[in-house]
Amino acid sequence: NTLGGTVLPLDEAQRINGWAKQHNLKLHLDGARLWNAATEDPSLLMAYGKLFDSVSVCFSKGLGAPVGSVLVGSAPFIARAKWIRKSIGGGMRQTGTLTAAAWAALEEVFPGKLQQTHAIAKDIEAYIKELGLKVSIPVETNMVFIDLKEAGLKNEWIAEEASKHGVTFGFAGRIVVHHQICPEAVEGLKAAIKNVVEKKAAGGYSDQDGIDGRESMYGGMKK
């Protein structure tokens, strides 16, 4: 998220790993979107994972399971983590149903359906560029960030127009594609953005106040 949907380069992760070892520091990878990073090359799961002492991966974010994350690490580390979890009341029983849903999400969504979400995001990026808009950061996975400040647009304009097409638009020009998005929704989003651009060009929006840096944030970080 904090990288705006871009992938941390493997060589950068290796550099961080080397620095951490020199200073005898442990490294944890919040791998909520690791599946997206490894969509084109699943072997990257191992390549990134071995650089960290522990890794968490999420089955709901990206893969679409109703709930579920797992922690990966050495046997002693996992034993300690389980002890801490139980000591603070975090133990669970009858988790088979949740496990089955997570397994189905992994089997059915990764990597094929995730690849489709990346393709849709890049298609949206190409379309908004055709309209004369810019993105805050190049699209690498399933996230698109429209540079609203550059375009002089307000997020609420797009959100209001998108709702007319049955599409929920996020904040700060942020578009996230999931694997259950239908073609009609994508076309509706495109139509909404086009309508807003054309309406602004025609002078249809009189209120230009409130367009500031917050309209061009991606992943919680200012451009």
Accessible surface in RSA format (square Angstrom, percent):
REM  Atomic radii and reference values for relative SASA: ProtOr
REM  Chains: A
REM  Algorithm: Lee & Richards
REM  Probe-radius: 1.40
REM  Slices: 20
REM RES _ NUM      All-atoms   Total-Side   Main-Chain    Non-polar    All polar
REM                ABS   REL    ABS   REL    ABS   REL    ABS   REL    ABS   REL
RES ASN A   1    76.26  52.6  49.97  48.3  26.30  63.3  18.89  45.5  57.37  55.5
RES THR A   2    86.02  61.2  85.14  86.3   0.88   2.1  58.80  79.0  27.22  41.1
RES LEU A   3    78.14  43.5  75.75  54.2   2.39   6.0  77.82  54.7   0.32   0.9
RES GLY A   4     1.58   2.0   0.00   N/A   1.58   2.0   0.00   0.0   1.58   3.5
RES GLY A   5     8.26  10.2   0.00   N/A   8.26  10.2   7.39  20.3   0.86   1.9
RES THR A   6    30.15  21.4  17.68  17.9  12.47  29.7  10.01  13.4  20.14  30.4
RES VAL A   7    42.88  28.2  30.44  27.6  12.43  30.0  32.86  28.5  10.02  27.2
RES LEU A   8    53.61  29.9  49.55  35.5   4.06  10.2  49.84  35.0   3.77  10.2
RES PRO A   9    76.09  55.5  66.80  60.9   9.29  33.8  76.09  62.8   0.00   0.0
RES LEU A  10    49.76  27.7  44.83  32.1   4.93  12.4  44.83  31.5   4.93  13.3
RES ASP A  11   100.52  70.4  91.37  90.9   9.14  21.6  39.17  92.2  61.35  61.2
RES GLU A  12    55.55  31.9  53.69  40.6   1.86   4.4  15.86  30.7  39.69  32.4
RES ALA A  13     0.40   0.4   0.00   0.0   0.40   0.9   0.08   0.1   0.32   0.9
RES GLN A  14    85.77  48.0  77.28  56.5   8.49  20.2  22.11  47.1  63.66  48.3
RES ARG A  15   147.10  61.8 134.11  68.4  12.99  30.9  74.40 101.7  72.70  44.1
RES ILE A  16    58.67  33.4  57.45  42.8   1.22   2.9  58.67  42.2   0.00   0.0
RES ASN A  17    18.82  13.0  18.76  18.1   0.06   0.1   0.03   0.1  18.79  18.2
RES GLY A  18    28.89  35.6   0.00   N/A  28.89  35.6  27.93  76.6   0.96   2.1
RES TRP A  19   128.19  51.4 124.77  60.4   3.43   8.0 107.22  57.2  20.97  34.0
RES ALA A  20     1.84   1.7   1.84   2.8   0.00   0.0   1.84   2.6   0.00   0.0
RES LYS A  21   152.92  74.6 130.08  79.8  22.84  54.4  83.00  74.7  69.91  74.5
RES GLN A  22   148.51  83.0 108.42  79.2  40.08  95.4  41.69  88.7 106.82  81.0
RES HIS A  23    94.95  51.9  74.97  52.1  19.98  51.1  55.23  56.9  39.73  46.2
RES ASN A  24   142.16  98.0 120.71 116.7  21.44  51.6  32.27  77.7 109.89 106.2
RES LEU A  25    90.25  50.3  78.84  56.4  11.41  28.7  80.63  56.6   9.62  25.9
RES LYS A  26   173.76  84.8 148.99  91.4  24.77  59.0  99.07  89.2  74.68  79.6
RES LEU A  27    33.67  18.8  31.49  22.5   2.19   5.5  32.92  23.1   0.76   2.0
RES HIS A  28    95.93  52.4  68.87  47.9  27.07  69.2  55.79  57.5  40.15  46.7
RES LEU A  29    29.16  16.2  28.57  20.4   0.59   1.5  29.16  20.5   0.00   0.0
RES ASP A  30   108.12  75.7  86.97  86.6  21.15  50.0  32.29  76.0  75.82  75.6
RES GLY A  31     2.33   2.9   0.00   N/A   2.33   2.9   2.33   6.4   0.00   0.0
RES ALA A  32    20.28  18.6  18.82  29.0   1.46   3.3  20.19  28.4   0.09   0.2
RES ARG A  33    46.66  19.6  39.37  20.1   7.29  17.4  27.28  37.3  19.38  11.7
RES LEU A  34    15.56   8.7  11.13   8.0   4.43  11.1  14.49  10.2   1.07   2.9
RES TRP A  35    18.01   7.2  18.01   8.7   0.00   0.0  18.01   9.6   0.00   0.0
RES ASN A  36     6.90   4.8   3.22   3.1   3.68   8.9   2.81   6.8   4.09   4.0
RES ALA A  37    22.59  20.8  13.03  20.1   9.56  21.7  13.18  18.6   9.40  24.9
RES ALA A  38     0.00   0.0   0.00   0.0   0.00   0.0   0.00   0.0   0.00   0.0
RES THR A  39     0.31   0.2   0.03   0.0   0.28   0.7   0.03   0.0   0.28   0.4
RES GLU A  40   130.28  74.8 103.68  78.4  26.60  63.3  61.20 118.4  69.09  56.4
RES ASP A  41    62.99  44.1  61.53  61.2   1.46   3.5  20.59  48.5  42.40  42.3
RES PRO A  42    61.23  44.6  56.41  51.4   4.83  17.5  56.64  46.8   4.59  28.5
RES SER A  43    73.17  61.8  57.96  77.4  15.21  35.0  53.84 114.7  19.33  27.1
RES LEU A  44    41.97  23.4  41.97  30.0   0.00   0.0  41.97  29.5   0.00   0.0
RES LEU A  45    46.62  26.0  40.78  29.2   5.83  14.7  41.07  28.8   5.55  14.9
RES MET A  46   142.93  74.0 137.90  91.3   5.04  12.0 115.55  98.2  27.38  36.3
RES ALA A  47    22.69  20.9  19.40  29.9   3.29   7.5  21.42  30.2   1.27   3.4
RES TYR A  48    11.32   5.3  11.32   6.4   0.00   0.0   7.25   5.4   4.07   5.0
RES GLY A  49    19.16  23.6   0.00   N/A  19.16  23.6  13.39  36.7   5.78  12.9
RES LYS A  50   154.43  75.3 117.19  71.9  37.24  88.7  71.34  64.2  83.09  88.5
RES LEU A  51    20.01  11.1  17.49  12.5   2.51   6.3  18.31  12.9   1.69   4.6
RES PHE A  52    30.23  15.1  13.86   8.6  16.37  42.6  16.24   9.8  13.99  40.0
RES ASP A  53    69.52  48.7  52.05  51.8  17.47  41.3  21.47  50.5  48.04  47.9
RES SER A  54     7.93   6.7   6.85   9.1   1.08   2.5   1.37   2.9   6.55   9.2
RES VAL A  55    10.06   6.6  10.06   9.1   0.00   0.0  10.06   8.7   0.00   0.0
RES SER A  56    27.56  23.3  27.31  36.5   0.25   0.6  19.89  42.4   7.67  10.7
RES VAL A  57    13.86   9.1  12.95  11.7   0.92   2.2  13.86  12.0   0.00   0.0
RES CYS A  58    15.88  12.0  15.78  17.6   0.10   0.2   4.86  12.3  11.02  11.9
RES PHE A  59    23.09  11.6  23.09  14.3   0.00   0.0  23.09  14.0   0.00   0.0
RES SER A  60    42.11  35.6  31.72  42.3  10.39  23.9  14.00  29.8  28.10  39.4
RES LYS A  61    78.33  38.2  70.05  43.0   8.28  19.7  47.38  42.6  30.95  33.0
RES GLY A  62    17.62  21.7   0.00   N/A  17.62  21.7   7.01  19.2  10.61  23.8
RES LEU A  63     0.96   0.5   0.00   0.0   0.96   2.4   0.00   0.0   0.96   2.6
RES GLY A  64    46.98  57.9   0.00   N/A  46.98  57.9  19.18  52.6  27.79  62.2
RES ALA A  65     7.40   6.8   0.00   0.0   7.40  16.8   2.23   3.1   5.17  13.7
RES PRO A  66   105.47  76.9  66.33  60.5  39.14 142.3  79.02  65.2  26.45 164.4
RES VAL A  67    71.80  47.2  69.85  63.2   1.96   4.7  71.41  62.1   0.39   1.1
RES GLY A  68    25.36  31.3   0.00   N/A  25.36  31.3  20.98  57.6   4.38   9.8
RES SER A  69    75.70  64.0  45.45  60.7  30.25  69.7  29.27  62.3  46.43  65.0
RES VAL A  70    66.53  43.8  58.70  53.1   7.83  18.9  66.50  57.8   0.03   0.1
RES LEU A  71    72.86  40.6  52.03  37.2  20.83  52.4  52.03  36.5  20.83  56.1
RES VAL A  72    80.30  52.8  77.31  70.0   2.99   7.2  79.86  69.4   0.44   1.2
RES GLY A  73    29.52  36.4   0.00   N/A  29.52  36.4   9.53  26.2  19.99  44.8
RES SER A  74    65.70  55.5  50.79  67.8  14.91  34.4  50.42 107.4  15.28  21.4
RES ALA A  75    83.24  76.5  63.47  97.9  19.77  45.0  71.75 101.0  11.48  30.4
RES PRO A  76   101.09  73.7  87.78  80.0  13.31  48.4  95.40  78.8   5.69  35.4
RES PHE A  77    79.44  39.7  72.71  45.0   6.73  17.5  78.62  47.7   0.81   2.3
RES ILE A  78    39.43  22.4  39.43  29.4   0.00   0.0  39.43  28.4   0.00   0.0
RES ALA A  79    61.48  56.5  49.50  76.4  11.98  27.2  54.58  76.9   6.91  18.3
RES ARG A  80   140.30  58.9 135.50  69.1   4.80  11.4  51.78  70.8  88.52  53.6
RES ALA A  81    24.56  22.6  16.13  24.9   8.43  19.2  20.82  29.3   3.74   9.9
RES LYS A  82   116.25  56.7 112.66  69.1   3.59   8.5  58.71  52.8  57.54  61.3
RES TRP A  83   155.85  62.5 148.08  71.7   7.77  18.2 123.92  66.1  31.93  51.8
RES ILE A  84    73.98  42.1  73.98  55.1   0.00   0.0  73.98  53.3   0.00   0.0
RES ARG A  85   121.54  51.0 118.33  60.3   3.21   7.6  42.32  57.8  79.22  48.0
RES LYS A  86   164.11  80.1 151.93  93.2  12.18  29.0  94.92  85.4  69.19  73.7
RES SER A  87    68.29  57.7  25.81  34.4  42.48  97.9  32.08  68.3  36.20  50.7
RES ILE A  88   137.21  78.1 102.20  76.1  35.01  84.4 111.24  80.1  25.97  70.5
RES GLY A  89    68.35  84.3   0.00   N/A  68.35  84.3  35.77  98.2  32.59  73.0
RES GLY A  90    31.36  38.7   0.00   N/A  31.36  38.7  23.71  65.1   7.65  17.1
RES GLY A  91    44.87  55.3   0.00   N/A  44.87  55.3  20.24  55.5  24.63  55.2
RES MET A  92   126.56  65.5  93.61  62.0  32.96  78.5  60.28  51.3  66.28  87.8
RES ARG A  93   203.72  85.5 180.29  91.9  23.42  55.8  57.83  79.0 145.89  88.4
RES GLN A  94   164.43  91.9 127.17  92.9  37.26  88.7  73.84 157.2  90.59  68.7
RES THR A  95    51.61  36.7  48.54  49.2   3.07   7.3  18.68  25.1  32.92  49.8
RES GLY A  96    50.98  62.9   0.00   N/A  50.98  62.9  40.59 111.4  10.38  23.3
RES THR A  97   112.55  80.0 103.26 104.7   9.29  22.1  72.30  97.1  40.25  60.8
RES LEU A  98    60.17  33.5  58.65  42.0   1.52   3.8  59.22  41.6   0.95   2.6
RES THR A  99    83.88  59.7  78.86  79.9   5.02  12.0  65.62  88.1  18.26  27.6
RES ALA A 100    62.30  57.3  50.31  77.6  11.99  27.3  57.89  81.5   4.41  11.7
RES ALA A 101    29.22  26.9  17.65  27.2  11.56  26.3  25.94  36.5   3.28   8.7
RES ALA A 102     9.99   9.2   9.96  15.4   0.03   0.1   9.99  14.1   0.00   0.0
RES TRP A 103   157.13  63.1 154.29  74.7   2.84   6.7 137.27  73.2  19.85  32.2
RES ALA A 104    40.88  37.6  36.77  56.7   4.11   9.3  40.82  57.5   0.06   0.2
RES ALA A 105    10.11   9.3   3.77   5.8   6.34  14.4   9.55  13.5   0.56   1.5
RES LEU A 106    40.99  22.8  39.15  28.0   1.84   4.6  39.15  27.5   1.84   5.0
RES GLU A 107   109.63  62.9  81.63  61.8  28.00  66.7  18.66  36.1  90.97  74.3
RES GLU A 108   113.13  65.0  94.59  71.6  18.55  44.2  33.91  65.6  79.23  64.7
RES VAL A 109     4.75   3.1   4.54   4.1   0.22   0.5   4.75   4.1   0.00   0.0
RES PHE A 110    28.33  14.2  15.80   9.8  12.53  32.6  16.11   9.8  12.21  35.0
RES PRO A 111    46.22  33.7  46.22  42.1   0.00   0.0  46.22  38.2   0.00   0.0
RES GLY A 112    35.12  43.3   0.00   N/A  35.12  43.3  29.97  82.2   5.15  11.5
RES LYS A 113    79.60  38.8  78.84  48.4   0.76   1.8  43.44  39.1  36.16  38.5
RES LEU A 114     1.65   0.9   1.65   1.2   0.00   0.0   1.65   1.2   0.00   0.0
RES GLN A 115    65.66  36.7  61.22  44.7   4.44  10.6  13.79  29.4  51.87  39.3
RES GLN A 116   110.96  62.0 107.69  78.7   3.27   7.8  36.60  77.9  74.36  56.4
RES THR A 117     1.51   1.1   1.51   1.5   0.00   0.0   1.51   2.0   0.00   0.0
RES HIS A 118     7.93   4.3   7.93   5.5   0.00   0.0   5.37   5.5   2.56   3.0
RES ALA A 119    60.66  55.8  49.63  76.6  11.03  25.1  55.13  77.6   5.52  14.6
RES ILE A 120    45.53  25.9  43.37  32.3   2.16   5.2  45.48  32.8   0.05   0.1
RES ALA A 121     0.00   0.0   0.00   0.0   0.00   0.0   0.00   0.0   0.00   0.0
RES LYS A 122    99.25  48.4  94.53  58.0   4.71  11.2  45.94  41.3  53.31  56.8
RES ASP A 123    65.96  46.2  58.80  58.5   7.16  16.9  23.68  55.7  42.27  42.2
RES ILE A 124     2.51   1.4   2.51   1.9   0.00   0.0   2.51   1.8   0.00   0.0
RES GLU A 125    21.22  12.2  21.22  16.1   0.00   0.0   0.83   1.6  20.39  16.6
RES ALA A 126    50.68  46.6  44.07  68.0   6.61  15.0  49.01  69.0   1.66   4.4
RES TYR A 127    44.19  20.6  42.78  24.3   1.41   3.7  35.08  26.4   9.11  11.2
RES ILE A 128     0.05   0.0   0.05   0.0   0.00   0.0   0.05   0.0   0.00   0.0
RES LYS A 129   109.93  53.6  93.65  57.5  16.28  38.8  50.99  45.9  58.94  62.8
RES GLU A 130   140.38  80.6 100.66  76.2  39.72  94.6  47.07  91.0  93.32  76.2
RES LEU A 131    41.97  23.4  21.58  15.4  20.39  51.3  27.01  19.0  14.96  40.3
RES GLY A 132    62.75  77.4   0.00   N/A  62.75  77.4  34.49  94.6  28.26  63.3
RES LEU A 133    13.67   7.6   8.20   5.9   5.47  13.7   9.27   6.5   4.40  11.8
RES LYS A 134   117.77  57.5 116.11  71.2   1.66   4.0  72.31  65.1  45.46  48.4
RES VAL A 135    22.90  15.1   8.23   7.5  14.67  35.3   8.23   7.2  14.67  39.8
RES SER A 136    14.89  12.6   0.41   0.5  14.48  33.4   0.00   0.0  14.89  20.9
RES ILE A 137    32.52  18.5  30.37  22.6   2.15   5.2  31.92  23.0   0.60   1.6
RES PRO A 138    89.82  65.5  88.90  81.0   0.93   3.4  89.28  73.7   0.54   3.4
RES VAL A 139    12.14   8.0   0.09   0.1  12.06  29.1   0.86   0.7  11.29  30.6
RES GLU A 140    79.59  45.7  64.91  49.1  14.69  35.0  24.81  48.0  54.78  44.7
RES THR A 141     7.19   5.1   7.04   7.1   0.15   0.4   4.53   6.1   2.66   4.0
RES ASN A 142     4.80   3.3   4.80   4.6   0.00   0.0   0.00   0.0   4.80   4.6
RES MET A 143     3.25   1.7   0.48   0.3   2.77   6.6   0.13   0.1   3.12   4.1
RES VAL A 144     0.25   0.2   0.00   0.0   0.25   0.6   0.25   0.2   0.00   0.0
RES PHE A 145     1.44   0.7   1.18   0.7   0.26   0.7   1.18   0.7   0.26   0.7
RES ILE A 146     0.26   0.1   0.00   0.0   0.26   0.6   0.00   0.0   0.26   0.7
RES ASP A 147     2.79   2.0   2.62   2.6   0.17   0.4   0.00   0.0   2.79   2.8
RES LEU A 148     0.00   0.0   0.00   0.0   0.00   0.0   0.00   0.0   0.00   0.0
RES LYS A 149   116.79  57.0 104.74  64.3  12.05  28.7  56.62  51.0  60.17  64.1
RES GLU A 150   103.64  59.5  72.11  54.6  31.54  75.1  16.26  31.4  87.39  71.3
RES ALA A 151    25.91  23.8   4.81   7.4  21.10  48.0  15.31  21.6  10.60  28.1
RES GLY A 152    17.43  21.5   0.00   N/A  17.43  21.5  17.18  47.2   0.25   0.6
RES LEU A 153     2.36   1.3   2.36   1.7   0.00   0.0   2.36   1.7   0.00   0.0
RES LYS A 154    18.60   9.1  18.60  11.4   0.00   0.0   4.40   4.0  14.20  15.1
RES ASN A 155    20.65  14.2  20.61  19.9   0.04   0.1   9.86  23.7  10.79  10.4
RES GLU A 156   105.52  60.6  97.35  73.7   8.17  19.5  35.67  69.0  69.86  57.0
RES TRP A 157    17.88   7.2  15.53   7.5   2.36   5.5   7.58   4.0  10.31  16.7
RES ILE A 158     0.00   0.0   0.00   0.0   0.00   0.0   0.00   0.0   0.00   0.0
RES ALA A 159    31.51  29.0  26.74  41.3   4.78  10.9  27.05  38.1   4.47  11.8
RES GLU A 160   113.21  65.0 106.46  80.5   6.75  16.1  38.35  74.2  74.86  61.1
RES GLU A 161    24.17  13.9  23.94  18.1   0.23   0.5   0.88   1.7  23.29  19.0
RES ALA A 162     0.00   0.0   0.00   0.0   0.00   0.0   0.00   0.0   0.00   0.0
RES SER A 163    71.97  60.8  51.22  68.4  20.76  47.8  40.71  86.7  31.27  43.8
RES LYS A 164   143.77  70.1 102.69  63.0  41.09  97.8  72.70  65.4  71.08  75.7
RES HIS A 165    73.79  40.3  45.34  31.5  28.45  72.8  36.50  37.6  37.29  43.4
RES GLY A 166    72.63  89.6   0.00   N/A  72.63  89.6  37.78 103.7  34.85  78.1
RES VAL A 167    22.30  14.7  16.52  15.0   5.78  13.9  20.44  17.8   1.87   5.1
RES THR A 168   136.94  97.4 106.39 107.9  30.55  72.8  73.62  98.9  63.33  95.7
RES PHE A 169    17.48   8.7   2.43   1.5  15.05  39.2   4.00   2.4  13.47  38.6
RES GLY A 170    37.92  46.8   0.00   N/A  37.92  46.8  27.86  76.5  10.06  22.5
RES PHE A 171   130.95  65.5 130.95  81.1   0.00   0.0 130.95  79.4   0.00   0.0
RES ALA A 172    12.62  11.6   7.02  10.8   5.59  12.7   8.47  11.9   4.15  11.0
RES GLY A 173     0.00   0.0   0.00   N/A   0.00   0.0   0.00   0.0   0.00   0.0
RES ARG A 174    50.60  21.2  47.36  24.1   3.24   7.7   3.57   4.9  47.03  28.5
RES ILE A 175    13.76   7.8  10.54   7.8   3.23   7.8  13.76   9.9   0.00   0.0
RES VAL A 176    51.04  33.6  31.69  28.7  19.35  46.6  31.69  27.5  19.35  52.5
RES VAL A 177     1.98   1.3   1.75   1.6   0.23   0.6   1.75   1.5   0.23   0.6
RES HIS A 178    94.99  51.9  91.04  63.3   3.94  10.1  68.19  70.3  26.80  31.2
RES HIS A 179    44.05  24.1  19.87  13.8  24.17  61.8  16.97  17.5  27.07  31.5
RES GLN A 180   138.00  77.2 109.81  80.3  28.18  67.1  29.87  63.6 108.13  82.0
RES ILE A 181    51.12  29.1  32.38  24.1  18.74  45.2  35.99  25.9  15.13  41.1
RES CYS A 182    58.28  44.1  53.57  59.7   4.71  11.1  28.34  71.8  29.94  32.3
RES PRO A 183    99.11  72.2  93.31  85.1   5.81  21.1  98.62  81.4   0.49   3.1
RES GLU A 184   126.28  72.5 114.75  86.8  11.53  27.5  68.54 132.6  57.74  47.1
RES ALA A 185    27.75  25.5  22.18  34.2   5.57  12.7  26.68  37.6   1.07   2.8
RES VAL A 186    14.31   9.4  12.45  11.3   1.86   4.5  14.31  12.4   0.00   0.0
RES GLU A 187   102.36  58.8  98.39  74.4   3.97   9.4  47.13  91.2  55.23  45.1
RES GLY A 188     8.37  10.3   0.00   N/A   8.37  10.3   7.82  21.5   0.56   1.2
RES LEU A 189    10.62   5.9  10.62   7.6   0.00   0.0  10.62   7.5   0.00   0.0
RES LYS A 190    25.60  12.5  25.60  15.7   0.00   0.0   7.12   6.4  18.48  19.7
RES ALA A 191    33.99  31.3  29.46  45.5   4.53  10.3  33.62  47.3   0.37   1.0
RES ALA A 192     0.00   0.0   0.00   0.0   0.00   0.0   0.00   0.0   0.00   0.0
RES ILE A 193     0.35   0.2   0.35   0.3   0.00   0.0   0.35   0.3   0.00   0.0
RES LYS A 194    87.29  42.6  87.29  53.6   0.00   0.0  29.82  26.8  57.47  61.2
RES ASN A 195    56.61  39.0  51.65  49.9   4.96  11.9  13.99  33.7  42.62  41.2
RES VAL A 196     0.72   0.5   0.19   0.2   0.53   1.3   0.72   0.6   0.00   0.0
RES VAL A 197    30.67  20.2  28.89  26.2   1.78   4.3  29.32  25.5   1.36   3.7
RES GLU A 198    91.17  52.3  84.23  63.7   6.94  16.5  40.58  78.5  50.59  41.3
RES LYS A 199    97.48  47.6  90.52  55.5   6.96  16.6  50.69  45.6  46.79  49.8
RES LYS A 200    67.41  32.9  57.45  35.2   9.96  23.7  10.60   9.5  56.80  60.5
RES ALA A 201    90.71  83.4  47.23  72.9  43.48  98.9  59.09  83.2  31.62  83.8
RES ALA A 202    89.75  82.5  47.75  73.7  42.00  95.5  60.50  85.2  29.25  77.5
RES GLY A 203    59.37  73.2   0.00   N/A  59.37  73.2  32.10  88.1  27.27  61.1
RES GLY A 204    40.58  50.0   0.00   N/A  40.58  50.0  19.65  53.9  20.93  46.9
RES TYR A 205    34.74  16.2  22.71  12.9  12.04  31.3  21.08  15.8  13.66  16.8
RES SER A 206   114.91  97.1  79.81 106.5  35.10  80.9  54.74 116.6  60.16  84.3
RES ASP A 207    73.61  51.6  66.34  66.0   7.27  17.2  38.10  89.7  35.51  35.4
RES GLN A 208    83.57  46.7  71.04  51.9  12.53  29.8  53.90 114.7  29.67  22.5
RES ASP A 209   112.42  78.8 107.19 106.7   5.23  12.4  32.94  77.5  79.48  79.3
RES GLY A 210    45.45  56.0   0.00   N/A  45.45  56.0  29.83  81.9  15.62  35.0
RES ILE A 211    38.36  21.8  14.20  10.6  24.16  58.2  14.20  10.2  24.16  65.6
RES ASP A 212    48.33  33.9  45.85  45.6   2.48   5.9  33.23  78.2  15.10  15.1
RES GLY A 213    24.06  29.7   0.00   N/A  24.06  29.7  16.58  45.5   7.49  16.8
RES ARG A 214   159.92  67.1 154.74  78.9   5.18  12.3  62.14  84.9  97.78  59.3
RES GLU A 215    25.10  14.4  24.80  18.8   0.30   0.7   2.96   5.7  22.14  18.1
RES SER A 216     5.45   4.6   5.05   6.7   0.39   0.9   5.20  11.1   0.24   0.3
RES MET A 217    50.00  25.9  48.25  31.9   1.75   4.2  36.27  30.8  13.73  18.2
RES TYR A 218    34.48  16.1  34.07  19.4   0.41   1.1   4.08   3.1  30.41  37.5
RES GLY A 219    12.08  14.9   0.00   N/A  12.08  14.9   7.30  20.0   4.77  10.7
RES GLY A 220    61.29  75.6   0.00   N/A  61.29  75.6  31.11  85.4  30.18  67.6
RES MET A 221    92.40  47.8  88.43  58.5   3.97   9.5  86.43  73.5   5.96   7.9
RES LYS A 222   144.69  70.6 124.43  76.3  20.26  48.2  70.30  63.3  74.38  79.2
RES LYS A 223   143.76  70.1  89.69  55.0  54.07 128.7  78.33  70.5  65.42  69.7
END  Absolute sums over single chains surface
CHAIN  1 A    12857.8      10151.1       2706.7       7512.0       5345.8
END  Absolute sums over all chains
TOTAL         12857.8      10151.1       2706.7       7512.0       5345.8
